[in-house]
Structures are given as structure tokens and as C-alpha cells.
Amino acid sequence: MHSSRRDFFKSLAGLSAMAALANVYGQEKNLRDDVEETSLILKDRRSSFNMKSYAAPAIPHIRVGYIGIGGRGTASIQRLSQFEGVEIKAIADCYEYPIERARQWFKSIDYPAPAEYYRDEESWRDMLERDDLDLIYVTTPQYLHAEMACAIMESGRHAACEVPLAYTLADCWKIVDTSERTRKYCAILENCCFDFFEALTINMALKGLFGELVYGEGAYIHYIDPELIFQEPMPPLNKKGGWYRGIVGVSVKGNRYPTHGFGPVCQAMRINAGDRPLFLTSVETADFTRQKIFERYLEQGSDYHKQFVGADFVGNMNTSLVKTQNGKVVKIQYSTDTPRPYSRIHMLSGTQGFAQKYPEPSRIYFDHSTPLSDEEMEAVKEEHTPELIKFLTENALKFGGHGGMDFICDYQLIDSLHNGLPLNISVYDGATWSAVTPLSLWSVTHGSQPIDFPDFTGGSWANNAPFDLSLRGGGTTVVVPKTPKA
Ligand SMILES: NC(=O)c1ccc[n+]([C@@H]2O[C@H](COP(=O)([O-])OP(=O)(O)OC[C@H]3O[C@@H](n4cnc5c(N)ncnc54)[C@H](O)[C@@H]3O)[C@@H](O)[C@H]2O)c1
């Protein structure tokens, strides 16, 4: 390995440790330094291997492990235990109660009990010592994803990781580097790319039906009561979780959940497959809620909240703009604490058409004034819903998960591994979408100045193939519903 890269990866451990120990200001500063230092060191990095087109050897019988059996892990286990050619061999959490919930599920469907690891926060490492796993899901809180995903790939398994992959630029790079070096996948579980309207409009965009796409919008606008975020973390939140929700949650600015909105728009715009993000600029409103809640807690004599005295709380709405190499623009928004309807926006605007998912009902236009009628929408769906989605719709509705998109996301990953197909979503896509978090933090804390967007593909973006929602010679994976015993 080139010495500056070796030094860089040595410095990564230091960066994370410093960030964990820092106070509110130090914390934010270290995350900001992460962007500057990382960008400088890896400015001219070229890819060592192209994971986008890489087809790992087929695995007809996939032996699976899980780290994190909370909301997402539990739902994922319940879906995957109904796939043929998949065997869940081991599960890990840092508490027993999520493991007990999984135990009950496996028992209820007469599934062979997987091995259990739940001694403490490090038990998942024991699971990696096993020699009978091919794929490990990371369904833990997001501050743990990068460390776990890299350790999994280093141990010789593919990783399937919840969103986002990482929240520092250094960790985005580390994941890309580890994947290329080990030739193990790090699949981001970005289910929204497989939701019905997103998949339909991505397919239409890739066929050129909106003309040339010039602009897109995506978002994560999901109201979560700010009182909840600001409460003192109680067990079962572990120490690191408390730090993350407390300090990072209230005082580190930027878009902390970008992939649901950015991912599908990137797929439609051929980002990392003919185009690439060039730079990002981000603005954030002031805080109009947290300071007031914080003052009330202080008045009530809370010791926990004293750590936030003098903090510059995160704003209520973050808006980031990404300009691409080919001159296109994507707007990405993040807002969770002012009451408004849920929205990922998913808007695509081209020279010959327009699509927007939210507010529902979703609409498609081929002129400036009249949306397609309900009958026309049905005809468009019939003609342009991608092959993979059509093939899976019945089962998606049966097995569910956010209306079915979670099942489709599971299926396409497992089916790709069964058949030795390159992944639909590459490690470069996961890193690109996740990098909005550190880049927007940097921009917001530098007067909204633009910051260069890293090219995680190392130059291969120009020739990489776009998102492919055909069956690609797969579709052989069988799913058999298992009804839990009462
Ligand atoms: N794709 C989606 O639609 C979607 C939806 C919700 C959440 N998410 C993502 O999924 C991830 C998990 O979210 P969730 O809602 O399931 O959270 P959760 O808190 O319900 O579950 C997390 C689990 O991880 C366990 N855990 C924590 N530290 C651990 C450690 N050191 N070792 C082993 N286990 C540990 C916790 O005990 C818990 O059981 C998050 O990163 C979140 O961003 C994605």
C-alpha cells in the first residue's frame, strides 16, 4: 500500500477515538477535520479494482449472520428465514432481549436455532471467528456500521449494511478501500431504490422518456417528536448510543440521513454510471425548537443537559445542492422536527417530462400542465415497471416491509449472490450517498461554501453500467411463506 494511504488509514482510528471523547465543539470540529484531511490525502486516489462490475463467485446456499436484532434486524430475519437457499446460522446483539424475540420467531416456524452472541457490545466479533458464514447483515445503529462492515469484509464475508454506510468521509473511503482490497461486497440496504414509483421512474429515466434529466430532488422529511431526541438516553441505549443520540443528534449539523432521498435520484441520473457528483453546498436553518426544550430541561434541574450549555443546536431544515460533472443539479433535504407530512419528494425533471412521488398521489407529466390520468398512469406502469419489480410484486405485497420495497431489496441481493451477478447497487453508490452527511456538515459550518465531492469510483464512473432492474439471468431464488405457529 502506498505510504500516504497507509498513514491515512492508521489515522482513521485516531479520528474516531478523538471524536468520541470530544465535547460538543470538539466533536463537530473533528468531524469537520475529517472532511478536509481525508479530501486532501485521497485527492488523486485511483481505484485498485472495480467492484461495480465485479461478479463474486455464486453462492447457491448462503449462510447468513446478523449483527443487531432491533427493529430492522428482526424484520429482516423474519423475511430472510423464508428464502430457500438461505440459512441464518448466527445472530448477535449486545442485549439478550432482542435475541429472545428472534428465538421465539425461529421456534414459531420450526427453524433450526442459530448460534447466539449477546455477551456485550463486542460479542459480534466472536461471531466473525466462525468459519461457516458467507454474508453478514449489519442492522445496528448507524455510528457502528462502518467499523462492523469493514471487519466483516476483512474476515472474508460479504457485508449487507443498513443505511447510511458511514457518517464520516474517512469511513466512506475505508469501506470502499476494504471492499476493493478484499473483493467482498458491501451492499447498502437502500430499500427506497426498489419502491414501486421510484423503480418505475428510474426505469423511465434510464430509457430517456423524460428526455435529458436536468434536475432532481430527494429528501428525508419525517417528523419525530423533538422531545424524544432530546431526552436523556436510558438503557437499553448503550454508552456509544447515548453519545450518538445526545451529542451528535442535537449538535452536529448537516444532513444526517441522506440516502433514502439521494439514492433513487442518483440511480435515475446515472450518477457513478456516466455522471458523477462534482461539488456540494449546504444551508441549514437556525434552530427554532431544541434551545427552548433544552432550557426547560435545565430549569427542571437536569444534570444530563448541562453538557449542552453553549451548544449551537442543529437547525430544523437542512438543504444541500449537488452539482454534477454533466451540469445537472440535485437538491437533498433533511428535516425531522417540525410537524409536516412524510416526504422523500423523489422528483425528476427532464427536458421532456417530470415525475414527483410526494405529496401522494404520485404524478407523471409529459407537458407543463396536465398530469397523466389514472388510466394513463396504469398504462405507463404496465409498460415501464421494470422486469424485476413485476416479477416480485406479488411476493413483495405478501412479505411486505415498507409496503414491499424491503422484500424486493432483500430478494435482489440474495438472488445476485445465488447467481453470481454483480450487485445492483455498488459500494461506490453506498459511499457516494452516505458522503452527503460529512460534506453537508463541512459546508454548513463553513458559511455554506461548496466542497468537492470525492470520486469514490476512482474514475470508473464514466464507463460503469447504470442501475439494472432487469432479472439479469437471475430470478431463480425461491421464497416459501412460513406461517408462525400460534
Ligand atoms: N432502510 C430503512 O428503511 C431503515 C429504517 C429504519 C432504520 N434504518 C437503519 O437501520 C439501522 C438500525 O435501525 P433500527 O431501527 O433497527 O434500530 P434499533 O435500535 O431498533 O436496533 C439496533 C439494534 O442494534 C443493537 N446493537 C447496538 N449496539 C450493538 C453492538 N455493539 N453489537 C451488537 N448489537 C448492537 C441494539 O441492541 C438493537 O437491538 C440504523 O442504522 C438505521 O439508520 C433503516
The ligand as a Gaussian input file, in Angstrom:
#p B3LYP/6-31G(d) Opt

LIG

0 1
 N      -33.782000       1.272000       5.416000
 C      -34.735000       1.710000       6.215000
 O      -35.874000       1.920000       5.816000
 C      -34.421000       1.966000       7.655000
 C      -35.451000       2.205000       8.584000
 C      -35.114000       2.368000       9.925000
 C      -33.786000       2.301000      10.306000
 N      -32.807000       2.089000       9.375000
 C      -31.398000       1.959000       9.760000
 O      -31.261000       0.661000      10.339000
 C      -30.353000       0.695000      11.436000
 C      -30.996000       0.033000      12.642000
 O      -32.171000       0.739000      12.970000
 P      -33.256000       0.109000      13.985000
 O      -34.449000       0.991000      13.858000
 O      -33.401000      -1.340000      13.736000
 O      -32.538000       0.357000      15.385000
 P      -32.783000      -0.440000      16.740000
 O      -32.244000       0.429000      17.814000
 O      -34.181000      -0.929000      16.823000
 O      -31.850000      -1.740000      16.585000
 C      -30.462000      -1.704000      16.699000
 C      -30.020000      -2.978000      17.390000
 O      -28.594000      -2.988000      17.410000
 C      -28.197000      -3.459000      18.691000
 N      -26.826000      -3.035000      18.985000
 C      -26.386000      -1.821000      19.410000
 N      -25.061000      -1.860000      19.624000
 C      -24.657000      -3.116000      19.320000
 C      -23.402000      -3.784000      19.344000
 N      -22.283000      -3.150000      19.715000
 N      -23.357000      -5.093000      18.989000
 C      -24.475000      -5.761000      18.613000
 N      -25.696000      -5.171000      18.580000
 C      -25.777000      -3.875000      18.925000
 C      -29.230000      -2.873000      19.647000
 O      -29.265000      -3.540000      20.892000
 C      -30.507000      -3.060000      18.844000
 O      -31.108000      -4.320000      19.086000
 C      -29.989000       2.172000      11.629000
 O      -28.733000       2.398000      11.134000
 C      -30.979000       2.959000      10.822000
 O      -30.379000       4.085000      10.217000
 C      -33.114000       1.902000       8.071000

